[in-house]
Amino acid sequence: MSVQTDPPDAATAATATDAGGSPPAPGRMSTRQRLVLTLLLGAQFMLAVDFSILNVALPDIGHALGLSLGGLQWIATAFALPAAGFTLLFGRVADLFGRRRMFMAGLLLLMIGSLAGGLSNGQAMLLTGRVLQGLATALATPAALSLLTTSFPEGPLRRRALGLNGALMAAGFAAGALFGGVLTQGLSWRWTFLVNAPVAAVLLVAAPVLLAADRERSRVRLDVPGAITVTGGLLSLVYGVTQAGHVGWSDPVALIAIGAGVLLLALFGLVETRAAEPLASMRVLTRRTVGWGNLGGFTVFAMETAMVFLLTIYLQNVLGYSALVTGLVFGVPGVTAAIAGVVGPRLIGRIGAHTSLVLGLAVQAISNLALLALGTDRGTGLTLVLVTSAIGFFGHVYGIVAFTVTATSGLPDDEQGLATGLTTMSQQIAFTLGIPVIGAVAAARTGSSTAASDLLSGMRLAIGVDVALTVLVVVLIAFFLLRAPRRTPVS
């Protein structure tokens, strides 16, 4: 299979001058760059909202379509499988086939999937819509991020753009729960799907106007064996972990799927060392900043996603707050997330992306450590959640920006799709693994009990494991990344 690539400087050249043709002042964005940034951040925010907006609506969906608890779990799985499984492949294809094409294809698929889910009259149509939304995320997210990194040169402008991107991602996840509650309660669960369609349509119209066209380059061959092994491996691994989270970690189907996923990913590594035109360049995969940066990003997303899950259970099942109030509670830390998106790039410019990644993870770990003091008193519990979440969300977004800068810096534009595909893959797999793994730790202590004291006991154990894993990664990155000579500066 042959595809064509766009030149490394296509997006950069298209945004290098202002609307009037004169170059912007050093360190300042041109008018066109601001418009491009608005478009790409709007898409990323919408995709982040789409990840969490259905959670609050699940009970209503189950009642309307006759879905059991197992069926409701498949709504999340139907999204997670394609979103995580195809991200690396589509990220690299964006390098080869054209980033604007992939971005627009993702928006179109999101619109179709959202309409299918919102207008569904049965389980099959709804799950099909959710699968299409997952594929849309795998298409659009790495393409949007690579368009962003290639539209801004390495340094302050790119860090600023990535800071805003990280803030809006975190805000999108938090806003998704709030929007889901408002739409479900005020209108219908169908609007948790349908709301995406008009937004995607607007972005789809704006994309060809603002984004530079994909230009033709010499033909290269897509690494089909690599594509098959990495996609199959990721799909199998994500399915196995998801299945284990639903039915237990001793389930033979889950263990077989996880084992098959590991084997396929090992085979992918072998294939890439021998491929003439590899899907994933080993030169990129073995870069210290790419490997350790993605480990840090995986930890940032997995551990904080799991913590939000635990706190949701705490607020509703222990303190007795409604789903809507819970959504509002998580809206408050969104303010500090936005602050981190603005302040984070400046801190990174001063102390470096590698140090910032360690610092962001450390702040996240320290704030979560304080949650071991959670109790049954509503006032004290709510205050502790608000304060620690505000601090944790700051560290979370700061870590996201540092991770993205670390894992994408020093690479040529024609490999940015691979780099951003890797960062997006780390993010999507983290979302998939974080909750089942940490949730299983809590369930091991709690069992089937719903008593507040038992729930708290399980949560404290899970929080301790969450913090311990985060601290371990902090130590590893500090030792292996900070002590290593930096081949490419971040500014």
C-alpha positions in Angstrom: 0.0 0.0 0.0 1.5 3.3 -1.1 0.7 6.7 0.3 2.0 10.2 -0.1 3.4 12.6 2.5 3.3 16.3 3.0 6.5 18.3 3.4 7.9 18.8 6.9 7.4 22.5 6.8 4.0 22.7 5.2 2.1 23.7 8.3 4.9 25.9 9.6 5.2 27.7 6.4 1.5 28.3 6.2 1.4 29.9 9.6 4.8 31.8 9.6 3.3 35.1 8.5 0.4 37.2 9.7 -2.8 37.8 7.7 -1.2 40.8 6.0 1.9 38.8 4.9 4.3 40.3 7.4 6.1 38.1 9.9 5.0 38.4 13.5 7.2 39.8 16.2 9.6 37.3 17.7 7.8 35.3 20.4 4.4 36.4 19.3 1.7 34.5 17.4 0.5 35.7 14.1 -3.2 36.2 13.5 -3.3 33.1 11.4 -1.5 31.1 14.1 -4.1 32.3 16.7 -6.9 31.1 14.4 -5.2 27.7 13.8 -4.7 27.3 17.5 -8.3 28.1 18.2 -9.4 25.5 15.7 -7.2 22.8 17.0 -7.8 23.5 20.7 -11.6 23.5 20.0 -11.3 20.1 18.5 -9.1 18.8 21.3 -11.6 20.2 23.9 -14.5 18.5 22.1 -12.7 15.2 22.0 -11.8 15.4 25.7 -15.5 16.2 26.6 -16.6 13.2 24.4 -14.5 10.9 26.6 -16.4 11.6 29.8 -19.7 13.1 28.8 -21.5 9.7 28.7 -20.6 8.6 32.2 -23.4 10.4 34.0 -25.9 9.4 31.3 -25.2 5.6 31.5 -28.1 4.7 33.9 -30.6 6.5 31.6 -29.2 4.9 28.5 -29.5 1.5 30.1 -33.1 2.1 31.1 -34.1 3.4 27.6 -32.4 0.7 25.6 -32.6 -2.2 28.0 -28.9 -2.6 28.6 -27.7 -4.6 31.6 -24.7 -3.5 33.7 -22.5 -5.6 31.4 -24.0 -3.9 28.4 -23.3 -0.5 29.9 -19.7 -1.4 30.4 -19.4 -2.2 26.7 -20.4 1.5 25.9 -17.0 2.5 27.5 -15.2 -0.5 26.0 -16.5 0.2 22.5 -14.9 3.6 22.6 -11.7 2.6 24.4 -10.7 -0.2 22.0 -10.5 1.8 18.8 -9.3 5.0 20.5 -6.3 3.2 22.0 -5.8 0.5 19.4 -5.6 2.6 16.3 -3.9 5.8 17.6 -0.3 4.9 16.9 -1.2 3.7 13.4 -3.2 6.7 12.5 -0.7 9.1 14.0 2.0 7.7 11.6 -0.4 7.6 8.7 -1.0 11.3 9.3 2.8 11.8 8.6 2.5 9.8 5.4 -0.9 10.6 4.0 -1.5 14.1 5.3 -2.3 15.6 8.7 -5.2 17.8 7.5 -6.8 14.9 5.7 -6.7 12.7 8.8 -7.9 15.5 11.0 -10.9 16.2 8.8 -11.6 12.5 8.4 -11.7 12.2 12.2 -14.1 15.2 12.5 -16.4 13.7 9.9 -16.4 10.3 11.5 -17.1 11.9 14.9 -20.1 13.7 13.5 -21.4 10.4 11.9 -20.8 8.4 15.1 -22.5 11.1 17.3 -25.5 11.1 15.1 -25.7 7.3 15.1 -25.5 7.2 18.9 -27.9 10.0 19.5 -30.5 8.7 17.0 -30.1 5.0 17.9 -33.2 2.9 18.5 -31.3 -0.2 19.7 -28.1 -1.4 21.4 -26.3 -2.3 18.2 -26.7 1.1 16.6 -25.6 2.8 19.8 -22.5 0.7 20.2 -21.7 1.3 16.5 -21.9 5.0 17.1 -19.5 4.7 20.1 -17.0 2.6 18.1 -17.1 5.3 15.4 -16.4 8.0 18.0 -13.4 6.0 19.3 -12.1 5.7 15.7 -12.6 9.4 15.3 -10.6 10.1 18.4 -7.8 7.9 17.1 -7.8 9.7 13.8 -8.2 13.3 14.9 -6.3 13.6 18.2 -2.7 12.8 17.0 -3.4 14.6 13.8 -4.5 17.7 15.7 -1.5 17.5 18.1 1.0 17.1 15.2 -0.6 20.0 13.4 -0.2 22.0 16.5 3.5 21.1 17.0 4.4 21.7 13.4 2.5 25.0 13.3 4.7 26.5 16.1 8.5 26.3 16.2 10.1 24.7 19.2 10.4 27.2 22.0 8.1 29.6 23.8 5.3 29.6 21.1 5.1 25.8 21.0 5.2 25.6 24.8 2.4 28.2 25.1 0.3 26.3 22.6 0.9 23.0 24.4 0.1 24.6 27.7 -3.3 25.8 26.5 -3.9 22.3 24.9 -3.2 20.6 28.2 -5.4 23.0 30.2 -8.3 22.5 27.7 -7.9 18.7 27.8 -8.2 18.6 31.6 -11.0 21.1 31.4 -12.7 19.0 28.8 -12.6 15.9 30.9 -14.0 17.8 33.9 -16.6 19.6 31.8 -17.7 16.3 30.2 -19.2 15.1 33.5 -20.9 18.4 34.1 -22.3 18.7 30.5 -23.5 15.1 30.7 -25.4 15.7 33.9 -27.0 18.9 32.6 -27.9 17.5 29.2 -29.3 14.2 30.6 -31.3 15.9 33.4 -32.5 18.9 31.3 -33.0 17.3 27.9 -32.2 13.7 27.2 -29.3 11.2 27.2 -29.3 11.4 23.4 -27.9 14.9 23.6 -24.7 13.6 25.2 -24.1 12.2 21.7 -25.9 14.8 19.5 -24.1 17.8 21.0 -20.9 16.8 19.1 -22.4 16.9 15.7 -22.9 20.7 15.2 -19.5 21.5 16.8 -17.7 19.0 14.5 -19.6 20.4 11.5 -18.3 23.9 12.3 -14.7 22.7 12.8 -15.0 20.7 9.6 -15.9 23.8 7.6 -13.2 25.9 9.2 -10.4 23.3 8.8 -9.7 23.7 5.0 -9.8 27.4 5.3 -7.3 27.7 8.2 -5.1 24.7 7.8 -2.5 24.4 5.0 -3.2 21.9 2.4 -1.3 18.6 2.5 1.3 18.7 -0.3 2.4 15.7 -2.3 5.8 14.2 -1.7 7.6 11.1 -3.0 5.7 7.9 -2.4 6.6 5.6 0.5 5.1 2.3 1.4 3.1 1.8 4.5 4.6 -0.9 6.8 1.6 -3.3 6.7 3.1 -6.0 9.0 4.0 -3.3 11.5 0.5 -1.8 11.3 -1.2 -5.2 11.8 1.0 -6.3 14.8 0.9 -3.0 16.7 -2.8 -2.5 16.1 -3.7 -6.1 17.0 -1.4 -6.0 20.0 -2.9 -2.8 21.4 -6.5 -4.0 20.7 -5.8 -7.3 22.4 -4.1 -5.6 25.4 -6.8 -3.0 25.9 -9.5 -5.6 25.6 -7.8 -7.9 28.1 -7.4 -5.2 30.7 -10.9 -3.9 30.2 -12.3 -7.5 30.5 -10.3 -8.1 33.6 -11.6 -4.9 35.1 -15.2 -6.1 34.5 -15.0 -9.8 35.5 -11.8 -10.1 37.5 -8.1 -10.6 36.9 -8.3 -14.3 37.0 -10.6 -14.5 34.0 -8.9 -16.8 31.4 -10.2 -14.8 28.4 -8.7 -11.6 29.9 -5.4 -13.3 30.6 -5.2 -14.8 27.1 -6.0 -11.4 25.5 -3.3 -9.7 27.6 -0.8 -12.4 26.8 -1.6 -12.2 23.1 -1.3 -8.4 23.2 2.2 -8.5 24.8 3.3 -11.1 22.2 2.0 -9.1 19.3 3.7 -5.9 20.5 7.0 -7.8 21.0 6.6 -9.1 17.4 5.9 -5.5 16.3 9.3 -4.4 17.8 11.0 -7.3 15.9 9.2 -6.3 12.6 10.3 -2.7 12.9 13.9 -3.5 13.3 13.8 -5.3 9.9 11.4 -3.1 7.9 12.8 -1.0 5.1 10.2 1.7 5.8 9.1 1.0 9.4 5.8 2.3 10.7 7.6 3.5 13.8 11.2 4.4 13.4 13.4 2.7 16.0 15.5 5.8 16.1 12.5 7.6 17.5 11.2 4.8 19.8 14.6 4.4 21.4 15.1 8.1 22.1 15.5 8.6 25.9 13.1 11.6 25.8 10.5 9.7 23.9 10.6 6.6 26.2 10.8 8.3 29.6 8.6 11.1 28.5 5.8 8.7 27.5 6.2 6.8 30.8 5.8 10.0 32.6 2.7 11.0 30.5 1.2 7.5 31.0 1.6 7.9 34.8 0.2 11.4 34.8 -3.0 10.3 33.0 -3.5 6.8 34.5 -3.0 7.8 38.1 -5.1 11.0 38.0 -7.9 9.3 36.0 -8.0 6.6 38.6 -8.1 9.2 41.4 -11.0 11.0 39.8 -12.8 7.7 39.6 -12.2 7.0 43.3 -13.3 10.4 44.3 -16.5 10.1 42.3 -17.3 6.9 44.2 -16.4 8.7 47.5 -18.5 11.8 46.8 -21.6 9.8 45.7 -21.4 6.5 47.7 -19.8 7.6 50.9 -20.9 11.3 51.3 -24.2 10.9 49.4 -23.9 13.7 46.9 -25.7 13.6 43.5 -24.1 13.0 40.2 -24.7 16.7 39.2 -23.1 18.0 42.4 -20.2 15.7 41.9 -19.7 17.1 38.4 -19.8 20.6 39.8 -17.2 19.7 42.4 -14.8 18.6 39.7 -15.4 21.9 37.9 -13.7 23.8 40.7 -10.2 22.3 40.2 -10.6 23.1 36.5 -9.7 26.6 37.4 -6.2 25.6 38.7 -5.9 23.4 35.6 -6.4 26.5 33.5 -3.8 28.3 35.5 -1.3 25.5 35.0 -1.9 25.7 31.3 -0.8 29.4 31.3 1.9 29.2 34.0 3.3 25.8 33.1 5.0 26.8 29.8 6.7 29.7 31.5 8.0 27.3 34.2 9.2 24.9 31.6 11.0 27.7 29.8 12.8 28.5 33.1 13.7 25.0 34.5 13.3 22.7 31.5 10.7 20.2 30.4 12.4 17.2 32.1 12.5 18.8 35.5 9.0 20.1 35.0 7.7 16.5 34.3 9.2 15.3 37.5 7.8 18.2 39.4 4.3 17.9 38.0 4.2 14.2 38.9 5.5 15.0 42.4 2.8 17.6 43.0 0.2 15.1 41.8 1.6 12.4 44.2 1.7 14.8 47.2 -1.8 16.0 46.7 -3.1 12.5 46.4 -1.2 11.4 49.5 -3.3 13.9 51.5 -6.5 12.0 50.4 -5.6 9.2 52.8 -7.2 11.4 55.4 -10.7 11.0 53.8 -13.5 10.3 56.2 -17.3 10.2 56.5 -17.9 13.8 57.6 -19.4 15.6 54.6 -18.0 19.0 55.3 -14.5 17.9 56.0 -14.5 15.4 53.2 -15.8 17.9 50.6 -13.2 20.5 51.6 -10.4 18.0 51.4 -11.5 16.8 48.0 -11.7 20.4 46.7 -8.3 21.5 48.1 -6.3 18.4 47.1 -8.0 18.2 43.7 -7.2 21.8 43.0 -3.5 21.2 43.8 -3.5 17.8 42.0 -5.1 19.2 38.8 -2.4 21.9 38.7 0.3 19.3 38.9 -1.6 17.1 36.4 -1.8 19.7 33.7 1.7 20.9 34.4 2.8 17.3 33.9 0.8 16.9 30.7 2.5 20.0 29.1 6.0 18.9 30.3 5.4 15.3 29.0 4.2 16.5 25.6 7.1 18.9 25.2 9.6 16.2 26.4 8.3 13.5 24.0 8.0 15.7 20.9 11.0 17.9 21.1 14.0 17.5 18.9 12.2 15.6 16.2 11.8 16.7 12.6 8.3 17.7 11.4 7.9 14.5 9.3 8.1 12.4 12.4 5.8 14.6 14.6 2.8 12.4 13.6 4.6 9.4 15.1 5.7 11.3 18.2 2.2 12.7 18.8 0.7 9.3 18.0 2.8 7.8 20.8 1.8 10.5 23.3 -1.9 10.1 22.4 -1.5 6.3 22.6 0.0 6.7 26.1 -2.9 8.9 27.1 -5.6 6.5 25.7 -4.1 3.4 27.2 -3.6 5.2 30.5 -7.3 6.0 30.6 -8.1 2.3 29.9 -5.6 0.8 32.4 -5.8 3.3 35.3 -9.3 2.7 36.5 -9.4 -1.1 36.2 -6.0 -1.5 37.9 -6.6 0.9 40.8 -10.3 -0.1 41.0 -9.2 -3.7 41.4 -7.0 -2.8 44.3 -9.9 -1.0 46.0 -12.2 -3.9 45.3 -9.7 -6.4 46.8 -10.1 -4.8 50.2 -13.8 -3.8 49.9 -15.3 -6.9 48.3 -19.0 -6.7 47.7 -19.7 -4.5 50.7 -21.3 -1.1 50.2 -20.8 0.1 53.8 -19.1 3.5 54.0 -16.3 2.1 56.3 -15.5 -0.7 53.9 -15.5 1.6 50.9 -13.2 4.0 52.7 -10.8 1.1 53.6 -10.6 0.0 50.0 -10.2 3.5 48.7 -7.3 4.2 51.1 -5.5 1.1 49.9 -6.0 2.2 46.3 -4.9 5.7 47.0 -1.7 4.4 48.7 -0.9 2.2 45.6 -1.7 5.2 43.3 0.8 7.4 45.2 3.4 4.7 45.5 3.4 4.0 41.7 3.6 7.7 40.9 6.6 8.2 43.3 8.3 5.2 41.7 8.0 6.8 38.3 9.2 10.1 39.7 12.4 8.4 41.0 13.0 6.5 37.7 12.6 9.6 35.5 14.7 11.7 37.9 17.5 9.1 37.7 17.4 8.1 34.1 16.2 11.3 32.3 17.5 14.2 34.4 21.0 12.7 34.8 21.2 12.0 31.0 22.8 14.5 28.7 20.2 16.4 26.8 20.8 16.2 23.1 18.2 18.8 22.2 17.2 21.8 24.3 13.5 22.6 24.7 13.8 26.2 24.0 
